[in-house]
Amino acid sequence: MAGQDKGEQADAFIDFARANLEQGRKVTALYAKWNAETAERVIAFARGALLTDDIGQIPLDISPLALSLVADQLSYMAPYLPAGVTAALADELCGHVLAGAWLKRVNNLATIPITFKQHLGSFIPRTTFLAFNAPVKRVGRVRKRDPRPNLPSRPLDPVQVLVCRPDGYSLDEFNEQLTPALKAVSLNALPEQPLGSKYWGVRKYIEFIVFSAHPQALTSTPRAIRPSTCTWCRELVAGLLCPYCGSVNQPSVGRPPTRGADVPAPPTESTGEHIRPAWVGAQRQGGPTGPQQPRRGAAPQPPHAGRPAPPGAGHPSGPQAPVSPPGRPPNTAAPPHSSPTGPPST
């Protein structure tokens, strides 16, 4: 979007949109919500110049590296999905990655809320912060060189990590502490993103994004949304506002319907370490005092198990007299339709 005036800045995007619209395709434009002024102006200029509603706009409040990855994933799935479903997947994909930065200072961070204590901690030497913008926005201080308590989630195994940082900034501390906590199988370094320092508010940073490299991690994502038809442009949309015509729609309620054949199978292998919970060994050694739970596969016990048996219950040959509740005399009445002297005469 280079140029002296607004028209020159929008020329490249207008030519791209015109070429796709002539081929019967819709255009979905992703841009950073925290740097949206130029992008929204260019999109509005293109929609007016081409007199079309087939140019949708999707603002995402994520970091530059995460925005690049989500755009690549949507470009991969766009030929196989309707345009409205592709646009709805932008927010859904942000919940399946772990995006953030490894920072030494957060006092100039304006895109993610921080506390006053974290602001003051930026002036303490040898302090490290982990800031996340997807799937949640939060900032935490790394204590005792262990970032595991700071991780909000972890994608499905196997896990890959992409990083970018300014030229000459070392990755040793990041690789020694965060990579083992994520149990990542690969770490790939990319060039610094153009708007990285503006988003993180500091010149020295390590921006990263963690995602799953499982073959079914990306293909199963469209099943997590429930699209409905737009009342104006008849496009499949999943949100309240249509990203193309801007019409207000009633979003579908409930979970999307799934079939057994469409649900992907869980991965057969995992690169994470399996740790047996502590309570398993405690139960085998006796565990805490209290009611013992039945073993897996054992027959369920009756509700009166462990109570003294009623009189006559342990003697199969003897009569089993009914037991009356306490405080009530025993029932001595004859059964109905019976005579004490014998069978009824005919």
N, C-alpha and C positions, 0 to 999 in steps of 0.2 A: 504494500500500500504506500508506495513512494510517489511523490509528486508535489508540485508547488501548490495546487489548489485541490478542492474536494473532488472535482471531476477527474483529474489525473490519478488521484489515489484510488478511485473506484474502477478505472478502465480495465485492469487485469481481471478483477472479479466479475465485471459485467460480461467480458468476452467468454470467460469460463462458464458462467451461468447460461448465456445464450447458446453456446455450443451443446450443452446438456439438455436444455429445454427443447431445442429443435429435434433431438433424438427421442423425445417423449419421456425423459427422466426428470425427476424432481431434484432439487438441490437443497441440501441440509448444511447449514453453516454453523460450526462450533467456534465459540470465542470465549475468552476469559471474562467472567463476570466482574472481576475487580479491575479490569482494564477494557471496559466495554464501549467507551465513547466513540472511538474511531470505527470499530466494527459495526456498531448499530447504525451509524450514519451511512456507511458504505452499503449495508444491506438494504436500508430504506431507499437509498438512491438507486440501487439496482432494481428493486421491485417497482419503483415508479418509472424508471426508464424502459423496462421491458413490459410493463403493464401486466403483471402476473402475480398470483398468489402461491406459486409453486416453489418459492424460495423460503425455506424455513430457517428459523434462528433458534439456537440452543445455547443459552449461557450456562457455563459450568464454573462453579466456585472452587477450583482446584489449582494446584501448582502447575507451572509450565511443563515440567516433564510428565506429570500425570495426564495433562491435557493432550500431549503428543501421543502417548500410548493409547488413550481412549479413542482418539481420532483414527489411529491405525487399526484398532480393533473394529471400529464401525465401518471403515473402508473395506475391511475384509468380509464383513457380513452383509454389506449393502446389496450386492448383486443377488442375494438369496432371500431377502426379506422385503416386505413393502416399506415404502419410504417412511410412513408414520411409525411403524414398529421400530425401524432403525433409529429414528429420532428419540423414541421412548427408551431405548436401551442405553442412552448416554448416561442418565442418572443411575440406572441399574448397574452398569459396569463400574461406576465409582465405588459401589459398595462391595465389590469383589477384589479390590486391590488395597494395598497398604502403602500410602504415599506420604512422604514427609521429608525432613531435613535434619542433618546433624549440625548443630549450631553451638558456637561458643558464647554468643550474646543474643538476647531477644528483646533488648530495650527498644529497638526500632521496628519491631514486628507489629504491623498494623492489620494484617489479613487474618490473624488468628488471635482470639482473646488471650491475654496473659494477666497474671495477678501482680500486685504491687511487690510481693516477695520475690517473684521471678524477675521483675524489673531490677530490683536491687541486686539480685544474685548475678546479674550480668557483669557487674563490676568486680566480682570476686575472681581472682586468678584461678586457672585450672578448673573451670566450671564447664560442664557440657550439658546441653539441653537436647531433647528429642521433641521436635514439633511435628504433628500429624495434621493433615488436612483431608484425608480420606482413609477409612470410611467415616471417621469422626474428626472433629477439630479439637485438639487439646495439645498442651505443652507440658512437659515434665522434665525434671532434672534427673540426670543419670547419676546414681549414687553407687559407690563402691565398685565402679567399673562394671556394673551389671545392668544392662538395659532391659532385661526380661520383664521386670514389673511395669515398664512403661509401654509395652506393646498392647494395643487394644484388641488385636486379632491377628490371625495368621492364615494366609491362603492355603488352598489344598495342595498337598504334595504332588509332584516335586516343585519346589519354590525356586524362582529365579529373581535376581536383583539387578536393576539398572541404576547407575549412578552417574552424576555429572557434577563437576566442580570447576572453579577457576583454574587457570593454568598455574602449575607449580604448587598447588595445595595438596598435601599428602593424604593418602587414603589409609595409612597404616592403622591409626587408632580406630577408625570406622570398621575396617576389615577384621581387626582383632576382637572387637567387642560385639558389634551388632550382627555380623554375619553368622557367628556360631549360635547366637540366640535365635536367629531365624531358621537355622539348619538349611541354609540355601545350598543348592547344588552348583550354582554358577553366579559369577559377579562380572558384569560387563560395564565398562566405562564408556560414556558418550561425551560429545562436546558440550560445553556449557550452553544452556538455554539463553536466548536473548533477554528475556524478562525475569531471569532467575533472581538477580540481586534486587530488583524492584519488589518482587513478591516477598522475599525473606528479610528485606530491610538490612542486609549486611553484605559486605563484599566477599568475605570468606565463609563459605558454607559447603556442605556436601548434600546435594539433593538426591533422593532415591525414591524408587517405586518398586514394590514387591508384588509379584503376581504369580499365579499358578501356571505351570507349563503342561498340565495334564491335558490330554487331547479332548476330553469331554467338558473341561471347565468353561470353555467359551461357547461351545455349541448348545449347552444346556441353559444358558442365560436367557434366551428368549422365552422359555417356558415360565419364567418368574413374573412376567407381566401379563396383564389382562386388557387387551385393547378393545375399543369400541369405535363405532363409525361416527365420524364428525357429522353434525347435523347440517353443516353448510357445504363443505367441499367433499364430503363422503370419503374422506381419508381415514384409515385406521389410526386412532390416537389412543394414548393411555393416560393422559393427564387431564386437568381441568380445562386448559387452554390449548387449542390446536396450534402447533408451531408454524403452520403455513398460513391459514386464513385468520387466525386469532379468535375464532368463535369459541364461546363458552359451552362446554359439554358436560354431561353428567357422567362422571367416571364409573366404571363397573365396580360392583361391590363383591367382595369375596375373593377367594383364591382362584387362579386360572385352572381350568379343567385339565387333567393329565390322565394319560393311559399308561398301563403297565409297560407297554412296549416302548413308550417314549421316555420313560425315566431312565437316565443313564446308570449303569452299574457302578458301584464304588470302586476305587482303584484297588488292584490286587496287591500292590507293593507300596511301602511307605519308607521314606528316608529318615523319618523321625525316630528317636529312641523310645522304646516301649518301657515304661516304668510301672511296676506293680504298685497299686495303691497301698498305703500303710495299713489300712483297716483290714485288708485281706489276711495278712499274717497275724493280726491281733485276734481275729475270729478263730483261726485255726489253733491258736494257743490258749483258747478259753475266752478271751475278750472280757469286756466288762460284765458285771453281774446284771442279770435281767432276763426277760423272757427270751428263750432260744428260738431263732427263726428256723423254719423248716428248710431242709436241704433241697437243692434243685432236683426235681424228678421224684421226690418222695410223695407218698399219698397224703392228701390233706387230712388232718386230725379232726375229729368231731369237736363241737364247741365245749363239751363237758369232759374233755380229756384231762386227766390229772385229778379229777374229783373222786371221792369214794363212790363206789358202785352202789346202787340201791339194793335192798334185800331181795335175794332170789335171782339176781342178775347173773351171778357166777355159777349157778347150779342149773345146768340145762334140764336135768330130770325133774326138778321141783317146779311148783307152780310159780308163775311170774305175776304177782299181785301188783296192781297199779299203785303208784306212790302218790299220795295226796300232798298238795302244797302245805307248808307250815301254817298253823292257825285255822285250818279247815278240817272238819271230820272226814274220815274216809268215806268214799262213795260206796254204799252198800245196796243201792237200788238195783233192781233187776234190769237186764237189758230190755230195750223196747221189743214189742211183739213176742214176748215169751211169757209162759205161765209157770208159777212155782210148782204146780202139781203134775205137769206133764204137757205133752203137745196138745194143741187145741183139737176138740172133737169136730168131726165132720158130719 
